[in-house]
Amino acid sequence: MSAKNATKPSATKRSATIARNRRASHDYALTERFEAGLVLEGWEVKAIRAGKAQLVDSYVLLRDGEAWLLGANIAPLPSASSHVVADPQRTRKLLLHSQELARIFTATQAKGFTCVATAMYWKHNRVKCEIALGKGKKQHDKRAAVRDRDWQRQKAQLHKQGLRED
């Protein structure tokens, strides 16, 4: 095996995903997804590398033709942010193409959609944020989704048990 084709040990590989917002897929019927860059400060990048980012109640606000991420929590490291005043929930600018901004703006204004952050991940040493357009689910829709998920799990278990018995 040549040096070019040699793979690195799996211990050195890290997952590209920084944080996920699993609650968004539970509360919203997500339709269209976009990839946005994030404008971050130095202490935020260090905190993200240490795994201190959360997207639980984050959403996207469109103001003056720009997209802003609100509610994302990046907890500062005590060693990296000693010389600055760190605001863990500050409003962060999202970098999107103008066509994507226009599509998101028209959907949120006309159709009753909202825009939420669903994931934060690394892409070529840059932090990207996946945002999605979503329409709020009603309580009965959430129950139906849970029921379908449970049925799929039971079906897989029955299928697995059937294969073991053969």
Contacts in CASP RR format, 6 or more apart in sequence:
PFRMAT RR
TARGET T0000
AUTHOR 0000-0000-0000
METHOD contacts of the structure
MODEL  1
MSAKNATKPSATKRSATIARNRRASHDYALTERFEAGLVLEGWEVKAIRA
GKAQLVDSYVLLRDGEAWLLGANIAPLPSASSHVVADPQRTRKLLLHSQE
LARIFTATQAKGFTCVATAMYWKHNRVKCEIALGKGKKQHDKRAAVRDRD
WQRQKAQLHKQGLRED
16 121 0 8 1.000
16 122 0 8 1.000
16 123 0 8 1.000
17 119 0 8 1.000
17 120 0 8 1.000
17 121 0 8 1.000
18 48 0 8 1.000
18 51 0 8 1.000
18 53 0 8 1.000
18 119 0 8 1.000
18 120 0 8 1.000
18 121 0 8 1.000
18 122 0 8 1.000
18 127 0 8 1.000
19 51 0 8 1.000
19 53 0 8 1.000
19 54 0 8 1.000
19 55 0 8 1.000
19 119 0 8 1.000
19 120 0 8 1.000
20 55 0 8 1.000
20 118 0 8 1.000
20 119 0 8 1.000
20 120 0 8 1.000
21 55 0 8 1.000
21 56 0 8 1.000
21 58 0 8 1.000
21 116 0 8 1.000
21 117 0 8 1.000
21 118 0 8 1.000
21 119 0 8 1.000
23 56 0 8 1.000
23 57 0 8 1.000
24 30 0 8 1.000
24 116 0 8 1.000
24 117 0 8 1.000
24 118 0 8 1.000
24 132 0 8 1.000
25 118 0 8 1.000
26 137 0 8 1.000
26 142 0 8 1.000
26 145 0 8 1.000
27 136 0 8 1.000
27 137 0 8 1.000
27 142 0 8 1.000
28 114 0 8 1.000
28 116 0 8 1.000
28 132 0 8 1.000
28 134 0 8 1.000
28 135 0 8 1.000
28 136 0 8 1.000
28 137 0 8 1.000
29 134 0 8 1.000
29 135 0 8 1.000
29 136 0 8 1.000
29 137 0 8 1.000
29 141 0 8 1.000
30 116 0 8 1.000
30 118 0 8 1.000
30 132 0 8 1.000
30 133 0 8 1.000
30 134 0 8 1.000
31 113 0 8 1.000
31 132 0 8 1.000
31 133 0 8 1.000
31 134 0 8 1.000
31 135 0 8 1.000
32 103 0 8 1.000
32 107 0 8 1.000
32 132 0 8 1.000
32 133 0 8 1.000
33 118 0 8 1.000
33 130 0 8 1.000
33 131 0 8 1.000
33 132 0 8 1.000
33 133 0 8 1.000
34 96 0 8 1.000
34 100 0 8 1.000
34 104 0 8 1.000
34 130 0 8 1.000
34 131 0 8 1.000
34 132 0 8 1.000
35 123 0 8 1.000
35 128 0 8 1.000
35 129 0 8 1.000
35 130 0 8 1.000
36 67 0 8 1.000
36 94 0 8 1.000
36 95 0 8 1.000
36 96 0 8 1.000
36 100 0 8 1.000
36 128 0 8 1.000
36 129 0 8 1.000
36 130 0 8 1.000
36 131 0 8 1.000
37 94 0 8 1.000
37 95 0 8 1.000
37 96 0 8 1.000
37 126 0 8 1.000
37 127 0 8 1.000
37 128 0 8 1.000
37 129 0 8 1.000
38 69 0 8 1.000
38 92 0 8 1.000
38 93 0 8 1.000
38 94 0 8 1.000
38 95 0 8 1.000
38 120 0 8 1.000
38 127 0 8 1.000
38 128 0 8 1.000
38 129 0 8 1.000
39 92 0 8 1.000
39 93 0 8 1.000
39 94 0 8 1.000
39 95 0 8 1.000
40 48 0 8 1.000
40 92 0 8 1.000
40 127 0 8 1.000
41 84 0 8 1.000
42 80 0 8 1.000
43 76 0 8 1.000
43 77 0 8 1.000
43 80 0 8 1.000
43 81 0 8 1.000
43 84 0 8 1.000
43 86 0 8 1.000
44 74 0 8 1.000
44 76 0 8 1.000
45 127 0 8 1.000
46 77 0 8 1.000
46 80 0 8 1.000
46 81 0 8 1.000
47 53 0 8 1.000
47 74 0 8 1.000
47 75 0 8 1.000
47 76 0 8 1.000
47 77 0 8 1.000
47 80 0 8 1.000
47 81 0 8 1.000
48 74 0 8 1.000
48 120 0 8 1.000
48 127 0 8 1.000
50 77 0 8 1.000
52 74 0 8 1.000
52 75 0 8 1.000
52 76 0 8 1.000
52 77 0 8 1.000
53 72 0 8 1.000
53 73 0 8 1.000
53 74 0 8 1.000
53 75 0 8 1.000
53 120 0 8 1.000
54 72 0 8 1.000
54 73 0 8 1.000
54 74 0 8 1.000
54 75 0 8 1.000
55 72 0 8 1.000
55 73 0 8 1.000
55 117 0 8 1.000
55 118 0 8 1.000
55 119 0 8 1.000
55 120 0 8 1.000
56 73 0 8 1.000
57 71 0 8 1.000
58 69 0 8 1.000
58 70 0 8 1.000
58 71 0 8 1.000
58 72 0 8 1.000
58 73 0 8 1.000
58 116 0 8 1.000
58 117 0 8 1.000
59 69 0 8 1.000
59 70 0 8 1.000
59 71 0 8 1.000
59 114 0 8 1.000
59 115 0 8 1.000
59 116 0 8 1.000
59 117 0 8 1.000
60 67 0 8 1.000
60 68 0 8 1.000
60 69 0 8 1.000
60 70 0 8 1.000
60 94 0 8 1.000
60 104 0 8 1.000
60 115 0 8 1.000
60 116 0 8 1.000
60 117 0 8 1.000
60 131 0 8 1.000
61 67 0 8 1.000
61 68 0 8 1.000
61 70 0 8 1.000
61 91 0 8 1.000
62 68 0 8 1.000
62 101 0 8 1.000
62 104 0 8 1.000
62 105 0 8 1.000
62 108 0 8 1.000
62 115 0 8 1.000
65 101 0 8 1.000
65 105 0 8 1.000
66 93 0 8 1.000
66 94 0 8 1.000
66 101 0 8 1.000
67 93 0 8 1.000
67 94 0 8 1.000
67 96 0 8 1.000
67 101 0 8 1.000
67 104 0 8 1.000
67 115 0 8 1.000
67 131 0 8 1.000
68 91 0 8 1.000
68 92 0 8 1.000
68 93 0 8 1.000
68 94 0 8 1.000
69 91 0 8 1.000
69 92 0 8 1.000
69 93 0 8 1.000
69 94 0 8 1.000
69 117 0 8 1.000
69 129 0 8 1.000
70 91 0 8 1.000
71 89 0 8 1.000
72 89 0 8 1.000
72 92 0 8 1.000
72 117 0 8 1.000
72 120 0 8 1.000
73 88 0 8 1.000
73 89 0 8 1.000
74 88 0 8 1.000
75 88 0 8 1.000
76 86 0 8 1.000
76 88 0 8 1.000
94 129 0 8 1.000
94 131 0 8 1.000
96 104 0 8 1.000
104 115 0 8 1.000
104 131 0 8 1.000
104 133 0 8 1.000
107 113 0 8 1.000
107 115 0 8 1.000
107 133 0 8 1.000
108 114 0 8 1.000
108 115 0 8 1.000
108 133 0 8 1.000
111 135 0 8 1.000
112 135 0 8 1.000
113 133 0 8 1.000
113 134 0 8 1.000
113 135 0 8 1.000
114 133 0 8 1.000
114 134 0 8 1.000
114 135 0 8 1.000
114 136 0 8 1.000
115 131 0 8 1.000
115 132 0 8 1.000
115 133 0 8 1.000
115 134 0 8 1.000
116 131 0 8 1.000
116 132 0 8 1.000
116 134 0 8 1.000
117 129 0 8 1.000
117 130 0 8 1.000
117 131 0 8 1.000
118 130 0 8 1.000
118 131 0 8 1.000
118 132 0 8 1.000
119 129 0 8 1.000
119 130 0 8 1.000
120 127 0 8 1.000
120 128 0 8 1.000
120 129 0 8 1.000
120 130 0 8 1.000
121 127 0 8 1.000
121 128 0 8 1.000
121 130 0 8 1.000
122 128 0 8 1.000
137 145 0 8 1.000
END
